[in-house]
Amino acid sequence: MEKTYNPSAIEQKNYQNWEEKGYFKPHGDTSKESFCVMIPPPNVTGSLHMGHAFQDTIMDTIIRYQRMQGKNTLWQMGTDHAGIATQMVVERKLFAETGQTRKELGRETFIEKIWDWKKESGNTICKQMRRLGTSVDWDRERFTMDDGLSAAVKKVFVDLYNDDLIYRGKRLVNWDPKLHTAISDLEVESKDVKGFMWHFRYPLADGALTADGKDHIVVATTRPETMLGDTGVAVNPEDPRYQDLIGKNIVLPFTNRLIPILGDDHADMEKGTGCVKITPAHDFNDYEVGKRNNLPMINVLTFEACIRDEAEVFNSMGEKSDDYSTELPKQFQGLTREDARKLVVSELDALGLLDEIKPHDLTVPYGDRGGVVIEPMLTDQWYVRVAPLAKTATEAVANGDIKFVPQQYENLYNAWMSDVNDWCISRQLWWGHRIPAWYDESGKVYVAHTEAEVRTEHNLDDSVKLTQDDDVLDTWFSSGLWTFSTLGWPEKTMDLKTFHSTDVLVTGFDIIFFWVARMIMMTMHFMKNEDGTPQVPFKTIYMTGLIRDENGEKMSKSKGNVLDPLDMIDGIDLESLVTKRCGNMMQPKMAKKIEKQTRKAFPNGIEAHGTDALRFTLAAMASTGRDIHWDMNRLEGYRNFCNKLWNASRYVLMSSEETPCGFGDDAGNEMQLSLADRWIQGQMQTTIKEFRHALDTYRFDLAANILYQFTWDQFCGWYLELTKPILFKGSEAEQRGTRHTLLNVLETLLRLAHPIMPFMTEEIWQRVKGVTGLGGESIMIEPFPEFDAKLVDEKAVEDLEWVKQIIMAIRNIRGEMDISPKIPLNLLVKNASDDDQRRFTENQAFLSALTKLESVTIVAEGETTPVSATALVGELELLIPMAGLIDVDAELTRLSKQLEKAQKELGKISGKLSNERFVSNAPEAVITKERGKQAELQTTCDKLSEQIETIKAL
């Protein structure tokens, strides 16, 4: 082995070998238990970020663990076509290179351009995932727009339509005025901004007066421009100020439209004026109020969010209506919503109808792709009736067919499912699954897989002109079929029979409804067992938290706090990191701020840590909490852990190569196991048992900690040291036994650690195999360690733990008394039991080698002992006579200086805590901390005083 652990020298070569040898594929033996994980399909436009790295590490750990248990494992790979994101990327590229827009190019040609882009640039994230060691079956990679998945999407749409679970309707949606499409709630970013609340006077009609004799009521709004679409004013039916006005009308300024005053609980008596204008076509809350009260809906905005030349008027069911005129005031026609707002305010002021303007904190919705304010827009869209599907999906979790880990996420799931709205599945894009619906010239709709099928089913000849719907399906629609469409559905494939239902889904809590719930609903509707009962898509859902920066903030490019997992694997110099974080910043001030933060946080850039260190860090931080605060110090610490395991492995191999170690030709020769050998075997088995339980219960943080503690403390910290006396001075049988144990334990440890740390474990395991001659082609397909109770020697564990305590006690005395480790010691022992005396005799070699003991003398009860430094191990008292071991004067001087310094610090803190003003004003946490320091310093002073008195007695 190389002297220094160098991740870059081992990672890519091992991954390439694994992939070429086909180790990622299911082994195909269907007599064995199957196990399947579906990857949440990353966007085809995407590149690896910390969230991907985290989830991929968890999934890869799971799949490697199950694969090593001999199961027929499949980790299904695939990518999502990412409708909006991909269309935007290609549109920008097209315009930059040719100056053309997609509309100039035409739909078919533009879609060809997207396919060309995907072929060239759409697999970036797949290449990056290989760097993480993800053992997905690349040969089965699917794409949500491939032929098989497209056929599945069409069938699902047609079947749901025929089951009356899909319909077309006019309802409010999140509309992106820049991209000209509906978007999902997940694609809306809410931003807090400073705005205003405008109070307007709406004149009462027919001479009506308020309770205090006014001829108007005052409504408050943050969006004056939408008043052109008002069809009602709501007051609380319990509000005594307005009870007598319910059922009366107001005259809407500019339009002279008579609109009713209605009683509705939506109006809050304590908020504002208690009067709320209702604009059902331009506000989600108002839309619900309008539905309850049968108010007409008046759309006054174009898809570009400008005031229309002529309004659209619909009844509360979304059908065209003549309840109100479509006329809009000329002065507002064609204005943007921002300009219309200013003019509405100005003209109402001129009419004496502006009551007041108040500063107001607003939460404004923005499109995460288009970057403009989202407009609630009344549009014709396709919807899925969710309630019937949600009932079955909710029952699956309630009866335990699907389990959430952590379980608390069931509450979030149930909250979503108990109050579901119908799902808008259409998008006004070109890239995506085009909706399989056709319209004749009268507007009648026909749904089928193809136009030919429409004509056949409805006896339509070529004289009937049919036009396919221009819209495409929401990307969540196709990804909702992910677990079964990727396995070949609607065909009854062997893969479906073998791997469905899948076993574990690993995903983020933020898409429980958008993806997880929809997968459950879709799967249980379309996938049935032989007895007709619905299949679940997965049996367990492991929910991950968000990875935030060290300050707890969400990582985002706009904040400049994004960390690239590949930079942590390969390293990056400071200037490149600054360029990477600031390069796309539009605002120079923000770029400067981010540059300053970056230079402060990473003065030397980011060192290379390797994939295994990154994976181990991610696993160690995978607690059951919602958020993970990234810590570069932990990454550095686990890089040191990798070094530790590498160097320990070198020691084992150097101690065993070309020497008798009980393998191969040397097998069968006499071996004698030392106490340390028997102890480490037992500790290894206990670690296996605990580690397996941690993985089986999805506690990856505990698994990483168990592995760390055994490797660092027990194997490297103690066992390797305890082998040295035997390898240097033991008999041939003892040396053979120790070498055999070293190799056995290391080999088992490598298999145990492999799911989390695949690269270095493979590299070292191949070297170990070269010495032992045991094992197959790769650690990946070796059996995972199983607990063997026969290898746990309780007596050996107890004896060796005793030895460790003796060694630590003697080393502590050396440290406290500043005795050089080169000076041999004579140990006196009081209160020694028969077991203690036996252990001293049997472990003389260990104790002599590791503590440099020259002699051990058992002191009889009542026998006088010289002045000594002492330590207790249970009832056992250890004494090291101090005469002649130290320079008394020098040691007294040193300890006196330490005592003086400690007393000075103690005096300061005690003075602070005796100050009544400090104690009464300081926070409780500060006082508690200071008292802790005081107690610690008092202990130090007492201890130093005792040492001084002991040395004076010499």
Secondary structure as GFF3:
##gff-version 3
##sequence-region A 1 954
A	DSSP	alpha_helix	7	21	.	.	.	ID=ss1
A	DSSP	beta_strand	34	38	.	.	.	ID=ss2
A	DSSP	alpha_helix	50	67	.	.	.	ID=ss3
A	DSSP	beta_strand	72	79	.	.	.	ID=ss4
A	DSSP	alpha_helix	83	98	.	.	.	ID=ss5
A	DSSP	alpha_helix	102	105	.	.	.	ID=ss6
A	DSSP	alpha_helix	107	121	.	.	.	ID=ss7
A	DSSP	alpha_helix	124	131	.	.	.	ID=ss8
A	DSSP	beta_strand	137	143	.	.	.	ID=ss9
A	DSSP	alpha_helix	147	162	.	.	.	ID=ss10
A	DSSP	beta_strand	166	176	.	.	.	ID=ss11
A	DSSP	beta_strand	181	183	.	.	.	ID=ss12
A	DSSP	three_ten_helix	185	187	.	.	.	ID=ss13
A	DSSP	beta_strand	188	203	.	.	.	ID=ss14
A	DSSP	beta_strand	216	221	.	.	.	ID=ss15
A	DSSP	three_ten_helix	224	229	.	.	.	ID=ss16
A	DSSP	beta_strand	232	235	.	.	.	ID=ss17
A	DSSP	three_ten_helix	243	245	.	.	.	ID=ss18
A	DSSP	beta_strand	249	252	.	.	.	ID=ss19
A	DSSP	beta_strand	257	263	.	.	.	ID=ss20
A	DSSP	beta_strand	275	278	.	.	.	ID=ss21
A	DSSP	alpha_helix	284	292	.	.	.	ID=ss22
A	DSSP	beta_strand	297	301	.	.	.	ID=ss23
A	DSSP	beta_strand	307	314	.	.	.	ID=ss24
A	DSSP	three_ten_helix	330	332	.	.	.	ID=ss25
A	DSSP	alpha_helix	337	350	.	.	.	ID=ss26
A	DSSP	beta_strand	354	367	.	.	.	ID=ss27
A	DSSP	beta_strand	375	384	.	.	.	ID=ss28
A	DSSP	alpha_helix	387	398	.	.	.	ID=ss29
A	DSSP	beta_strand	403	405	.	.	.	ID=ss30
A	DSSP	alpha_helix	409	418	.	.	.	ID=ss31
A	DSSP	beta_strand	423	424	.	.	.	ID=ss32
A	DSSP	beta_strand	426	427	.	.	.	ID=ss33
A	DSSP	beta_strand	437	439	.	.	.	ID=ss34
A	DSSP	beta_strand	445	447	.	.	.	ID=ss35
A	DSSP	alpha_helix	451	458	.	.	.	ID=ss36
A	DSSP	beta_strand	467	468	.	.	.	ID=ss37
A	DSSP	beta_strand	472	473	.	.	.	ID=ss38
A	DSSP	alpha_helix	475	479	.	.	.	ID=ss39
A	DSSP	alpha_helix	482	485	.	.	.	ID=ss40
A	DSSP	alpha_helix	494	499	.	.	.	ID=ss41
A	DSSP	beta_strand	502	508	.	.	.	ID=ss42
A	DSSP	three_ten_helix	509	511	.	.	.	ID=ss43
A	DSSP	pi_helix	512	517	.	.	.	ID=ss44
A	DSSP	alpha_helix	518	526	.	.	.	ID=ss45
A	DSSP	beta_strand	538	544	.	.	.	ID=ss46
A	DSSP	beta_strand	546	548	.	.	.	ID=ss47
A	DSSP	alpha_helix	565	570	.	.	.	ID=ss48
A	DSSP	alpha_helix	574	582	.	.	.	ID=ss49
A	DSSP	alpha_helix	588	601	.	.	.	ID=ss50
A	DSSP	alpha_helix	611	620	.	.	.	ID=ss51
A	DSSP	beta_strand	627	629	.	.	.	ID=ss52
A	DSSP	alpha_helix	632	656	.	.	.	ID=ss53
A	DSSP	three_ten_helix	664	666	.	.	.	ID=ss54
A	DSSP	alpha_helix	675	696	.	.	.	ID=ss55
A	DSSP	alpha_helix	700	709	.	.	.	ID=ss56
A	DSSP	pi_helix	710	719	.	.	.	ID=ss57
A	DSSP	alpha_helix	720	729	.	.	.	ID=ss58
A	DSSP	alpha_helix	732	753	.	.	.	ID=ss59
A	DSSP	alpha_helix	758	772	.	.	.	ID=ss60
A	DSSP	three_ten_helix	779	781	.	.	.	ID=ss61
A	DSSP	three_ten_helix	789	791	.	.	.	ID=ss62
A	DSSP	alpha_helix	794	817	.	.	.	ID=ss63
A	DSSP	beta_strand	825	830	.	.	.	ID=ss64
A	DSSP	alpha_helix	834	842	.	.	.	ID=ss65
A	DSSP	alpha_helix	844	851	.	.	.	ID=ss66
A	DSSP	beta_strand	853	858	.	.	.	ID=ss67
A	DSSP	beta_strand	868	873	.	.	.	ID=ss68
A	DSSP	beta_strand	876	881	.	.	.	ID=ss69
A	DSSP	alpha_helix	888	913	.	.	.	ID=ss70
A	DSSP	alpha_helix	916	921	.	.	.	ID=ss71
A	DSSP	alpha_helix	924	952	.	.	.	ID=ss72
###
